[in-house]
C-alpha cells in the first residue's frame, strides 16, 4: 500500500512537471507567432525557444528605439 502511494505521488509529480513544461513552450511559441517568427524556426527545447524570443524582442526594441530617436531629431 505504501509503495502504491509513493508511485502515485511520483506519477502525479511527473504529470505536473510535463504539463508545466508544455504550457511554457506553448506560451513562448504563441508569442513567437505574434512576433512573426516562422514555424520552421520555432523548433527546439525550452531554452532554445527562449533564446529566439529574447533575440526577436531585442531586435524589435532596437528598431523601436531607433524610430523614437529619429522622431526626436
N, CA, C and O atoms as a Tinker XYZ file with bonds, in Angstrom:
   292  protein
     1  N      0.818000   -1.191000    0.000000    73     2
     2  CA     0.000000    0.000000    0.000000    64     1     3
     3  C      0.867000    1.262000    0.000000    63     2     4     5
     4  O      0.565000    2.231000   -0.696000    81     3
     5  N      1.923000    1.238000    0.771000    73     3     6
     6  CA     2.832000    2.375000    0.821000    64     5     7
     7  C      3.529000    2.569000   -0.519000    63     6     8     9
     8  O      3.720000    3.693000   -0.981000    81     7
     9  N      3.903000    1.456000   -1.130000    73     7    10
    10  CA     4.557000    1.520000   -2.440000    64     9    11
    11  C      3.616000    2.126000   -3.484000    63    10    12    13
    12  O      4.047000    2.924000   -4.317000    81    11
    13  N      2.357000    1.757000   -3.444000    73    11    14
    14  CA     1.357000    2.301000   -4.351000    64    13    15
    15  C      1.234000    3.815000   -4.169000    63    14    16    17
    16  O      1.148000    4.551000   -5.153000    81    15
    17  N      1.224000    4.277000   -2.939000    73    15    18
    18  CA     1.117000    5.700000   -2.640000    64    17    19
    19  C      2.331000    6.462000   -3.169000    63    18    20    21
    20  O      2.195000    7.537000   -3.753000    81    19
    21  N      3.508000    5.899000   -2.960000    73    19    22
    22  CA     4.735000    6.545000   -3.426000    64    21    23
    23  C      4.727000    6.664000   -4.943000    63    22    24    25
    24  O      5.031000    7.729000   -5.481000    81    23
    25  N      4.384000    5.586000   -5.637000    73    23    26
    26  CA     4.359000    5.624000   -7.097000    64    25    27
    27  C      3.260000    6.545000   -7.615000    63    26    28    29
    28  O      3.434000    7.185000   -8.652000    81    27
    29  N      2.142000    6.622000   -6.918000    73    27    30
    30  CA     1.066000    7.529000   -7.332000    64    29    31
    31  C      1.523000    8.978000   -7.217000    63    30    32    33
    32  O      1.288000    9.776000   -8.125000    81    31
    33  N      2.162000    9.316000   -6.129000    73    31    34
    34  CA     2.659000   10.681000   -5.944000    64    33    35
    35  C      3.746000   11.005000   -6.950000    63    34    36    37
    36  O      3.815000   12.122000   -7.464000    81    35
    37  N      4.587000   10.035000   -7.228000    73    35    38
    38  CA     5.637000   10.241000   -8.223000    64    37    39
    39  C      5.031000   10.460000   -9.606000    63    38    40    41
    40  O      5.479000   11.330000  -10.352000    81    39
    41  N      4.026000    9.682000   -9.942000    73    39    42
    42  CA     3.341000    9.835000  -11.229000    64    41    43
    43  C      2.664000   11.182000  -11.354000    63    42    44    45
    44  O      2.720000   11.815000  -12.408000    81    43
    45  N      2.021000   11.626000  -10.280000    73    43    46
    46  CA     1.367000   12.937000  -10.292000    64    45    47
    47  C      2.402000   14.042000  -10.472000    63    46    48    49
    48  O      2.166000   15.007000  -11.199000    81    47
    49  N      3.548000   13.901000   -9.810000    73    47    50
    50  CA     4.620000   14.893000   -9.944000    64    49    51
    51  C      5.139000   14.980000  -11.365000    63    50    52    53
    52  O      5.377000   16.071000  -11.883000    81    51
    53  N      5.311000   13.834000  -11.989000    73    51    54
    54  CA     5.794000   13.805000  -13.373000    64    53    55
    55  C      4.777000   14.451000  -14.305000    63    54    56    57
    56  O      5.153000   15.223000  -15.188000    81    55
    57  N      3.522000   14.153000  -14.125000    73    55    58
    58  CA     2.467000   14.730000  -14.967000    64    57    59
    59  C      2.424000   16.248000  -14.801000    63    58    60    61
    60  O      2.292000   16.976000  -15.785000    81    59
    61  N      2.534000   16.726000  -13.564000    73    59    62
    62  CA     2.515000   18.169000  -13.330000    64    61    63
    63  C      3.737000   18.845000  -13.940000    63    62    64    65
    64  O      3.627000   19.941000  -14.491000    81    63
    65  N      4.891000   18.208000  -13.848000    73    63    66
    66  CA     6.105000   18.758000  -14.442000    64    65    67
    67  C      5.970000   18.849000  -15.960000    63    66    68    69
    68  O      6.310000   19.875000  -16.550000    81    67
    69  N      5.477000   17.793000  -16.593000    73    67    70
    70  CA     5.296000   17.798000  -18.048000    64    69    71
    71  C      4.265000   18.844000  -18.473000    63    70    72    73
    72  O      4.455000   19.538000  -19.472000    81    71
    73  N      3.192000   18.951000  -17.724000    73    71    74
    74  CA     2.166000   19.941000  -18.048000    64    73    75
    75  C      2.749000   21.350000  -17.974000    63    74    76    77
    76  O      2.508000   22.167000  -18.863000    81    75
    77  N      3.509000   21.639000  -16.929000    73    75    78
    78  CA     4.127000   22.960000  -16.772000    64    77    79
    79  C      5.097000   23.242000  -17.914000    63    78    80    81
    80  O      5.101000   24.342000  -18.466000    81    79
    81  N      5.906000   22.272000  -18.267000    73    79    82
    82  CA     6.876000   22.420000  -19.357000    64    81    83
    83  C      6.161000   22.698000  -20.682000    63    82    84    85
    84  O      6.539000   23.609000  -21.419000    81    83
    85  N      5.136000   21.916000  -20.975000    73    83    86
    86  CA     4.401000   22.099000  -22.234000    64    85    87
    87  C      3.660000   23.428000  -22.277000    63    86    88    89
    88  O      3.540000   24.030000  -23.344000    81    87
    89  N      3.161000   23.895000  -21.136000    73    87    90
    90  CA     2.497000   25.195000  -21.083000    64    89    91
    91  C      3.484000   26.320000  -21.378000    63    90    92    93
    92  O      3.156000   27.261000  -22.101000    81    91
    93  N      4.686000   26.226000  -20.823000    73    91    94
    94  CA     5.707000   27.246000  -21.075000    64    93    95
    95  C      6.080000   27.273000  -22.554000    63    94    96    97
    96  O      6.198000   28.343000  -23.151000    81    95
    97  N      6.265000   26.097000  -23.140000    73    95    98
    98  CA     6.600000   26.015000  -24.567000    64    97    99
    99  C      5.478000   26.595000  -25.410000    63    98   100   101
   100  O      5.735000   27.329000  -26.364000    81    99
   101  N      4.244000   26.275000  -25.069000    73    99   102
   102  CA     3.097000   26.777000  -25.826000    64   101   103
   103  C      3.013000   28.296000  -25.764000    63   102   104   105
   104  O      2.760000   28.944000  -26.780000    81   103
   105  N      3.224000   28.872000  -24.577000    73   103   106
   106  CA     3.161000   30.327000  -24.426000    64   105   107
   107  C      4.256000   31.014000  -25.232000    63   106   108   109
   108  O      4.011000   32.034000  -25.875000    81   107
   109  N      5.466000   30.454000  -25.199000    73   107   110
   110  CA     6.565000   31.058000  -25.952000    64   109   111
   111  C      6.303000   30.943000  -27.450000    63   110   112   113
   112  O      6.551000   31.892000  -28.194000    81   111
   113  N      5.803000   29.789000  -27.903000    73   111   114
   114  CA     5.507000   29.621000  -29.331000    64   113   115
   115  C      4.413000   30.581000  -29.781000    63   114   116   117
   116  O      4.483000   31.123000  -30.884000    81   115
   117  N      3.409000   30.796000  -28.944000    73   115   118
   118  CA     2.358000   31.764000  -29.288000    64   117   119
   119  C      2.924000   33.167000  -29.389000    63   118   120   121
   120  O      2.561000   33.919000  -30.293000    81   119
   121  N      3.802000   33.524000  -28.479000    73   119   122
   122  CA     4.432000   34.848000  -28.520000    64   121   123
   123  C      5.292000   35.006000  -29.768000    63   122   124   125
   124  O      5.281000   36.058000  -30.407000    81   123
   125  N      6.038000   33.956000  -30.112000    73   123   126
   126  CA     6.865000   34.000000  -31.316000    64   125   127
   127  C      6.001000   34.132000  -32.567000    63   126   128   129
   128  O      6.365000   34.828000  -33.515000    81   127
   129  N      4.864000   33.461000  -32.557000    73   127   130
   130  CA     3.933000   33.545000  -33.688000    64   129   131
   131  C      3.420000   34.972000  -33.842000    63   130   132   133
   132  O      3.318000   35.477000  -34.959000    81   131
   133  N      3.098000   35.619000  -32.733000    73   131   134
   134  CA     2.628000   37.003000  -32.757000    64   133   135
   135  C      3.722000   37.933000  -33.276000    63   134   136   137
   136  O      3.438000   38.893000  -33.992000    81   135
   137  N      4.975000   37.643000  -32.913000    73   135   138
   138  CA     6.098000   38.479000  -33.339000    64   137   139
   139  C      6.528000   38.213000  -34.772000    63   138   140   141
   140  O      7.400000   38.908000  -35.293000    81   139
   141  N      5.928000   37.212000  -35.422000    73   139   142
   142  CA     6.200000   36.959000  -36.829000    64   141   143
   143  C      7.334000   36.000000  -37.111000    63   142   144   145
   144  O      7.879000   35.998000  -38.215000    81   143
   145  N      7.702000   35.186000  -36.138000    73   143   146
   146  CA     8.745000   34.191000  -36.364000    64   145   147
   147  C      8.108000   32.995000  -37.062000    63   146   148   149
   148  O      7.101000   32.470000  -36.587000    81   147
   149  N      8.684000   32.553000  -38.192000    73   147   150
   150  CA     8.085000   31.426000  -38.910000    64   149   151
   151  C      8.140000   30.128000  -38.097000    63   150   152   153
   152  O      9.054000   29.935000  -37.295000    81   151
   153  N      7.172000   29.247000  -38.303000    73   151   154
   154  CA     7.124000   27.991000  -37.537000    64   153   155
   155  C      8.366000   27.116000  -37.716000    63   154   156   157
   156  O      8.693000   26.328000  -36.829000    81   155
   157  N      9.061000   27.243000  -38.845000    73   155   158
   158  CA    10.256000   26.433000  -39.064000    64   157   159
   159  C     11.345000   26.777000  -38.051000    63   158   160   161
   160  O     12.156000   25.918000  -37.705000    81   159
   161  N     11.376000   28.012000  -37.574000    73   159   162
   162  CA    12.385000   28.424000  -36.593000    64   161   163
   163  C     11.959000   28.130000  -35.167000    63   162   164   165
   164  O     12.761000   28.266000  -34.244000    81   163
   165  N     10.722000   27.731000  -34.973000    73   163   166
   166  CA    10.190000   27.505000  -33.631000    64   165   167
   167  C     10.395000   26.069000  -33.169000    63   166   168   169
   168  O      9.526000   25.497000  -32.512000    81   167
   169  N     11.520000   25.495000  -33.503000    73   167   170
   170  CA    11.789000   24.117000  -33.103000    64   169   171
   171  C     12.894000   24.109000  -32.052000    63   170   172   173
   172  O     13.759000   24.984000  -32.032000    81   171
   173  N     12.848000   23.136000  -31.207000    73   171   174
   174  CA    13.870000   23.003000  -30.187000    64   173   175
   175  C     13.260000   22.976000  -28.797000    63   174   176   177
   176  O     12.042000   23.005000  -28.626000    81   175
   177  N     14.127000   22.921000  -27.831000    73   175   178
   178  CA    13.695000   22.867000  -26.446000    64   177   179
   179  C     13.327000   24.235000  -25.903000    63   178   180   181
   180  O     13.358000   25.243000  -26.610000    81   179
   181  N     12.983000   24.237000  -24.648000    73   179   182
   182  CA    12.524000   25.457000  -23.992000    64   181   183
   183  C     13.608000   26.530000  -23.989000    63   182   184   185
   184  O     13.316000   27.698000  -24.245000    81   183
   185  N     14.844000   26.157000  -23.707000    73   183   186
   186  CA    15.920000   27.156000  -23.662000    64   185   187
   187  C     16.178000   27.755000  -25.045000    63   186   188   189
   188  O     16.443000   28.950000  -25.168000    81   187
   189  N     16.100000   26.926000  -26.075000    73   187   190
   190  CA    16.293000   27.429000  -27.439000    64   189   191
   191  C     15.172000   28.394000  -27.829000    63   190   192   193
   192  O     15.429000   29.429000  -28.443000    81   191
   193  N     13.950000   28.061000  -27.477000    73   191   194
   194  CA    12.816000   28.939000  -27.771000    64   193   195
   195  C     12.939000   30.258000  -27.014000    63   194   196   197
   196  O     12.596000   31.314000  -27.545000    81   195
   197  N     13.429000   30.201000  -25.773000    73   195   198
   198  CA    13.632000   31.427000  -25.003000    64   197   199
   199  C     14.688000   32.312000  -25.658000    63   198   200   201
   200  O     14.546000   33.535000  -25.680000    81   199
   201  N     15.736000   31.706000  -26.186000    73   199   202
   202  CA    16.774000   32.476000  -26.879000    64   201   203
   203  C     16.205000   33.171000  -28.113000    63   202   204   205
   204  O     16.486000   34.345000  -28.358000    81   203
   205  N     15.403000   32.440000  -28.889000    73   203   206
   206  CA    14.788000   33.018000  -30.085000    64   205   207
   207  C     13.884000   34.187000  -29.686000    63   206   208   209
   208  O     13.913000   35.245000  -30.315000    81   207
   209  N     13.088000   33.989000  -28.647000    73   207   210
   210  CA    12.180000   35.036000  -28.180000    64   209   211
   211  C     12.967000   36.259000  -27.707000    63   210   212   213
   212  O     12.607000   37.392000  -28.027000    81   211
   213  N     14.023000   36.034000  -26.957000    73   211   214
   214  CA    14.855000   37.142000  -26.478000    64   213   215
   215  C     15.460000   37.912000  -27.648000    63   214   216   217
   216  O     15.428000   39.142000  -27.672000    81   215
   217  N     16.010000   37.183000  -28.615000    73   215   218
   218  CA    16.615000   37.843000  -29.774000    64   217   219
   219  C     15.592000   38.667000  -30.551000    63   218   220   221
   220  O     15.877000   39.795000  -30.953000    81   219
   221  N     14.415000   38.111000  -30.759000    73   219   222
   222  CA    13.373000   38.808000  -31.515000    64   221   223
   223  C     12.894000   40.053000  -30.773000    63   222   224   225
   224  O     12.699000   41.105000  -31.381000    81   223
   225  N     12.706000   39.934000  -29.456000    73   223   226
   226  CA    12.261000   41.086000  -28.680000    64   225   227
   227  C     13.336000   42.170000  -28.634000    63   226   228   229
   228  O     13.012000   43.357000  -28.666000    81   227
   229  N     14.602000   41.782000  -28.560000    73   227   230
   230  CA    15.689000   42.762000  -28.581000    64   229   231
   231  C     15.743000   43.465000  -29.935000    63   230   232   233
   232  O     15.955000   44.676000  -30.002000    81   231
   233  N     15.552000   42.707000  -31.004000    73   231   234
   234  CA    15.545000   43.288000  -32.347000    64   233   235
   235  C     14.431000   44.320000  -32.482000    63   234   236   237
   236  O     14.644000   45.406000  -33.021000    81   235
   237  N     13.249000   43.978000  -31.995000    73   235   238
   238  CA    12.120000   44.903000  -32.088000    64   237   239
   239  C     12.310000   46.130000  -31.193000    63   238   240   241
   240  O     11.919000   47.235000  -31.568000    81   239
   241  N     12.905000   45.942000  -30.018000    73   239   242
   242  CA    13.130000   47.092000  -29.141000    64   241   243
   243  C     14.184000   48.020000  -29.728000    63   242   244   245
   244  O     14.080000   49.237000  -29.576000    81   243
   245  N     15.203000   47.469000  -30.399000    73   243   246
   246  CA    16.205000   48.304000  -31.058000    64   245   247
   247  C     15.575000   49.116000  -32.191000    63   246   248   249
   248  O     15.873000   50.299000  -32.352000    81   247
   249  N     14.705000   48.476000  -32.972000    73   247   250
   250  CA    14.014000   49.187000  -34.040000    64   249   251
   251  C     13.140000   50.298000  -33.465000    63   250   252   253
   252  O     13.105000   51.408000  -33.997000    81   251
   253  N     12.445000   49.996000  -32.389000    73   251   254
   254  CA    11.585000   50.986000  -31.755000    64   253   255
   255  C     12.406000   52.152000  -31.223000    63   254   256   257
   256  O     12.002000   53.308000  -31.348000    81   255
   257  N     13.554000   51.854000  -30.632000    73   255   258
   258  CA    14.419000   52.898000  -30.109000    64   257   259
   259  C     14.938000   53.780000  -31.229000    63   258   260   261
   260  O     14.973000   55.003000  -31.099000    81   259
   261  N     15.344000   53.156000  -32.336000    73   259   262
   262  CA    15.852000   53.931000  -33.465000    64   261   263
   263  C     14.778000   54.830000  -34.062000    63   262   264   265
   264  O     15.060000   55.964000  -34.448000    81   263
   265  N     13.555000   54.333000  -34.139000    73   263   266
   266  CA    12.456000   55.137000  -34.664000    64   265   267
   267  C     12.179000   56.300000  -33.729000    63   266   268   269
   268  O     11.953000   57.417000  -34.194000    81   267
   269  N     12.192000   56.070000  -32.431000    73   267   270
   270  CA    11.933000   57.154000  -31.482000    64   269   271
   271  C     13.055000   58.185000  -31.523000    63   270   272   273
   272  O     12.807000   59.380000  -31.358000    81   271
   273  N     14.274000   57.735000  -31.740000    73   271   274
   274  CA    15.405000   58.673000  -31.850000    64   273   275
   275  C     15.245000   59.533000  -33.102000    63   274   276   277
   276  O     15.526000   60.731000  -33.066000    81   275
   277  N     14.797000   58.937000  -34.207000    73   275   278
   278  CA    14.604000   59.703000  -35.436000    64   277   279
   279  C     13.494000   60.739000  -35.267000    63   278   280   281
   280  O     13.572000   61.837000  -35.819000    81   279
   281  N     12.479000   60.393000  -34.513000    73   279   282
   282  CA    11.371000   61.323000  -34.297000    64   281   283
   283  C     11.775000   62.479000  -33.389000    63   282   284   285
   284  O     11.199000   63.562000  -33.481000    81   283
   285  N     12.746000   62.268000  -32.523000    73   283   286
   286  CA    13.202000   63.328000  -31.619000    64   285   287
   287  C     14.086000   64.357000  -32.326000    63   286   288   289
   288  O     14.243000   65.479000  -31.844000    81   287
   289  N     14.651000   63.982000  -33.445000    73   287   290
   290  CA    15.580000   64.877000  -34.143000    64   289   291
   291  C     14.852000   65.968000  -34.885000    63   290   292
   292  O     15.485000   66.807000  -35.525000    81   291
